[in-house]
Each structure stands twice: as structure tokens, then as C-alpha cells.
Amino acid sequence: MNTFPLEGGTGAIWKKVAKLLPERKQKYGPENAVMSLDKEGKIATLQSGQRVKYDALISTMPLDLTLQWLGKKEWADTLSRSSSHIVGLGIRGQCPHGLKCWLYFPEDDCPFYRTTVFSHYAPKNCPSADTKLPTLCLGDGKAVPDSQPEEGPFWSLMFEVSESRVKAVNNEVEDFAGGRWAGIVRECVQGALNTHLIAEEDQIVSLYHRRLEHGYPTPSLERDGAIAQALPWLRDAGIWSRGRFGSYKYEVGNQDHSLMLGVECADNVLFGSKELTLHHPNIVNAKKNTEILYSTPTFMSRANK
Ligand SMILES: Cc1cc2nc3c(=O)[nH]c(=O)nc-3n(C[C@H](O)[C@H](O)[C@H](O)COP(=O)(O)OP(=O)(O)OC[C@H]3O[C@@H](n4cnc5c(N)ncnc54)[C@H](O)[C@@H]3O)c2cc1C
């Protein structure tokens, strides 16, 4: 059974979940970003200038930022994290990697720690074979001047590179493959060659780079102490900070965890029930959820009310 979205990547799952909820209650985009919080007055001010009064605020914004905003820099500074660079390559030809989905790279001849053969997840993750695209550069990074658009098929790789205060990444913008890219993009292409993911003569038809400031929450000796002070302090002010960076726990920071952090948080706001995922990672990570069943029909019928 194929359980990955045919189109739209992982984000398509959450867009479908959002469709189950009343549209009029949803707002996205930069103009709706929260720019400040008035903790005493319980007011969130949006980029648009709109002021939203709340009784209970469930916030997925990074806890370190919330704490800085609210004058608790000393707690914020004890939370560690890494940033993530996502680098994508589109390549002409048939994927040579069979059924491989994602691979880890502890070697020091490439900057990435993980690669995903993204085209393998769904055909629509790549343009159709009859799409005509020029070659940006070859697998060895050499430019291809005056390349004419040609048909596929195409396959793709997605690299993940971590950056932190103890691990620098080449962010220097430079000329590469007919465009201006951070140096890490060229280094990923070289790393793909070094690790035999691509060959020298491969034709690269597409490049992508995005840096996420908040990539991974890093567990540290100080973390539990900081969270144990910060989350109840915020909750007393009507702010439930939850999610991968909302509650900053790497061990319950994947998508499945983040969903349940939200579900259990909403139940806690409404009914005072316990938040198992937040407080007991060892329990939720060790067993299947067979007691509390959140099935789609229940969810839908609730959402439609
Ligand atoms: C490189 C990488 C690889 C990953 N791989 C996997 C994987 O293989 N499997 C898996 O399950 N998970 C994976 N994850 C984790 C997954 O992305 C997270 O579990 C999930 O996105 C967390 O959901 P969340 O809602 O807590 O946080 P986010 O998805 O980060 O959502 C937080 C939301 O808060 C919004 N926000 C922040 N500040 C404000 C503000 N001031 N005002 C308004 N809105 C704001 C943001 O716009 C965002 O929409 C990966 C993450 C990374 C970075």
C-alpha cells in the first residue's frame, strides 16, 4: 500500500487535515504572523496590526522566541538547537538506486547526514518525462553553456545538512550552475558525486536550497530544567506552548508526536486531561496507541459541528 501522498509531499497530508476544519477559523500567511504577545492582557498582535484577544493560546512558535519576547532570555538561552539546510537536486535519467528511500551518511566526504531519493516516493515529485528542461550543470559541477531544453525522465535527491554554533556551513553566495547559490549547494553536488549517488556525466536540471533556522531541538543537560520552569509559567498566563519547537523535546518532535501534542493540548485546555506525549515520551514511544483511538470519522464529525 502506498501511504505517501501521490502529489504535494508530506505537506499534502496536513493540507487535507486542515480541510476537515472550518475554513473561516483558519488564517495563514505572513500578515497573520504573531509579532508580539501581551501576556497580562492576553492579546496577540499580528503582522497586519490586528489584535487578537485570547483566553487560551496554543502556540507552535519556537519556545526560545516566546521566552525572549516575554523577558525570559535566561531560560531561552539554555535551549539548544540546530538549523537545517535542505538541498534538492533534479537529475535527468532513470534513478539508479532501486528501492532505496533514504540513506544516512556518517562519512566525511559529503556535507549531508541524510539523503532522500524523493522521486522514489511518488512520480509527481518530479516533472513528467515529456517536460523539457535545460541542463544547469553536470554531476561534476561543470557548467553546460547554451544547454537546450530536453525531455526526461527525471529523478531527484534531497539532502539534509545540519548547522549549529559548533558546526559551520558554507553560506557564502557564489556563482554555480548558471545561478547564484550558497556554497553548500555546490558542496552537496560534490558530496553526491563522492558518495556515488550521482555520476560525473549526470545532467542536473534543477537545484533547490532552503535554510530552516529552527531545524532540530537538541537535547541538553539544561533542557529539562528550563522546560519544567517555562511551560508551567506560560500556562499560568494562558499560553500552551507545544510542538516540535513549542515544547522543544526532540524525542517527541516528529510529525506523529506533534499531532498528538496538539490533540492532547486541546483536550487539556478544554477538559484538564493529561498530556501523555508531552510528559511521558518513554511511554508513548514504547507502545502503540491502542487505548485512545482518534479515527477519521470521529475527527470529521467533530470538526463538522
Ligand atoms: C530536516 C527535517 C527533517 C524531518 N524529517 C521528519 C521525518 O522524516 N518524519 C517526521 O515525522 N518528522 C520529520 N521532521 C519533523 C517535522 O517537520 C515536525 O515534526 C513537524 O513539522 C512539527 O510540527 P509543529 O506543528 O510542531 O511545528 P512546525 O511544523 O514547525 O509548525 C510550526 C508553525 O508555527 C508557525 N509559527 C511560528 N512562529 C509563528 C508566529 N510568530 N506567528 C504565527 N505562526 C508562527 C510556523 O509558521 C509553522 O507553521 C523533520 C524536520 C526537519 C527540520
The ligand as a MOL file (V3000), in Angstrom:
LIG
                    3D

  0  0  0     0  0            999 V3000
M  V30 BEGIN CTAB
M  V30 COUNTS 53 58 0 0 0
M  V30 BEGIN ATOM
M  V30 1 C 15.1360 18.4210 8.1490 0
M  V30 2 C 13.9270 17.8380 8.8400 0
M  V30 3 C 13.5450 16.5260 8.5900 0
M  V30 4 C 12.4290 15.9800 9.2210 0
M  V30 5 N 12.0550 14.6830 8.9380 0
M  V30 6 C 10.9640 14.1670 9.5300 0
M  V30 7 C 10.5380 12.8330 9.2300 0
M  V30 8 O 11.1570 12.1340 8.4280 0
M  V30 9 N 9.4170 12.3560 9.8510 0
M  V30 10 C 8.7000 13.1060 10.7360 0
M  V30 11 O 7.6890 12.6380 11.2600 0
M  V30 12 N 9.0760 14.3670 11.0190 0
M  V30 13 C 10.1850 14.9060 10.4530 0
M  V30 14 N 10.5730 16.1860 10.7540 0
M  V30 15 C 9.8530 16.8880 11.8040 0
M  V30 16 C 8.5640 17.5510 11.3610 0
M  V30 17 O 8.8630 18.5310 10.4020 0
M  V30 18 C 7.9570 18.1300 12.6290 0
M  V30 19 O 7.6380 17.0610 13.4990 0
M  V30 20 C 6.6780 18.9040 12.4380 0
M  V30 21 O 6.7760 19.8310 11.3960 0
M  V30 22 C 6.4010 19.6270 13.7380 0
M  V30 23 O 5.1480 20.2500 13.6730 0
M  V30 24 P 4.8620 21.5270 14.5540 0
M  V30 25 O 3.4810 21.9600 14.2060 0
M  V30 26 O 5.2010 21.2740 15.9720 0
M  V30 27 O 5.9390 22.5830 14.0760 0
M  V30 28 P 6.1130 23.2750 12.6180 0
M  V30 29 O 5.7820 22.3260 11.5150 0
M  V30 30 O 7.4620 23.8830 12.6980 0
M  V30 31 O 4.9780 24.3590 12.6730 0
M  V30 32 C 5.1080 25.4940 13.4610 0
M  V30 33 C 4.1960 26.5120 12.8540 0
M  V30 34 O 4.1810 27.6520 13.6770 0
M  V30 35 C 4.1750 28.7570 12.8210 0
M  V30 36 N 4.7240 29.9330 13.5180 0
M  V30 37 C 5.9630 30.0950 14.0600 0
M  V30 38 N 6.0920 31.3270 14.5590 0
M  V30 39 C 4.9020 31.9570 14.3450 0
M  V30 40 C 4.4120 33.2550 14.6360 0
M  V30 41 N 5.1490 34.1700 15.2680 0
M  V30 42 N 3.1490 33.5620 14.2610 0
M  V30 43 C 2.3620 32.6480 13.6120 0
M  V30 44 N 2.7860 31.4000 13.3180 0
M  V30 45 C 4.0360 31.0710 13.6730 0
M  V30 46 C 5.0730 28.3760 11.6690 0
M  V30 47 O 4.8050 29.1740 10.5280 0
M  V30 48 C 4.6630 26.9430 11.4570 0
M  V30 49 O 3.6050 26.8000 10.5590 0
M  V30 50 C 11.6880 16.7580 10.1350 0
M  V30 51 C 12.0730 18.0870 10.3740 0
M  V30 52 C 13.1790 18.6160 9.7480 0
M  V30 53 C 13.5720 20.0510 10.0310 0
M  V30 END ATOM
M  V30 BEGIN BOND
M  V30 1 1 1 2
M  V30 2 1 2 3
M  V30 3 2 2 52
M  V30 4 2 3 4
M  V30 5 1 4 5
M  V30 6 1 4 50
M  V30 7 2 5 6
M  V30 8 1 6 7
M  V30 9 1 6 13
M  V30 10 2 7 8
M  V30 11 1 7 9
M  V30 12 1 9 10
M  V30 13 2 10 11
M  V30 14 1 10 12
M  V30 15 2 12 13
M  V30 16 1 13 14
M  V30 17 1 14 15
M  V30 18 1 14 50
M  V30 19 1 15 16
M  V30 20 1 16 17
M  V30 21 1 16 18
M  V30 22 1 18 19
M  V30 23 1 18 20
M  V30 24 1 20 21
M  V30 25 1 20 22
M  V30 26 1 22 23
M  V30 27 1 23 24
M  V30 28 2 24 25
M  V30 29 1 24 26
M  V30 30 1 24 27
M  V30 31 1 27 28
M  V30 32 2 28 29
M  V30 33 1 28 30
M  V30 34 1 28 31
M  V30 35 1 31 32
M  V30 36 1 32 33
M  V30 37 1 33 34
M  V30 38 1 33 48
M  V30 39 1 34 35
M  V30 40 1 35 36
M  V30 41 1 35 46
M  V30 42 1 36 37
M  V30 43 1 36 45
M  V30 44 2 37 38
M  V30 45 1 38 39
M  V30 46 1 39 40
M  V30 47 2 39 45
M  V30 48 1 40 41
M  V30 49 2 40 42
M  V30 50 1 42 43
M  V30 51 2 43 44
M  V30 52 1 44 45
M  V30 53 1 46 47
M  V30 54 1 46 48
M  V30 55 1 48 49
M  V30 56 2 50 51
M  V30 57 1 51 52
M  V30 58 1 52 53
M  V30 END BOND
M  V30 END CTAB
M  END
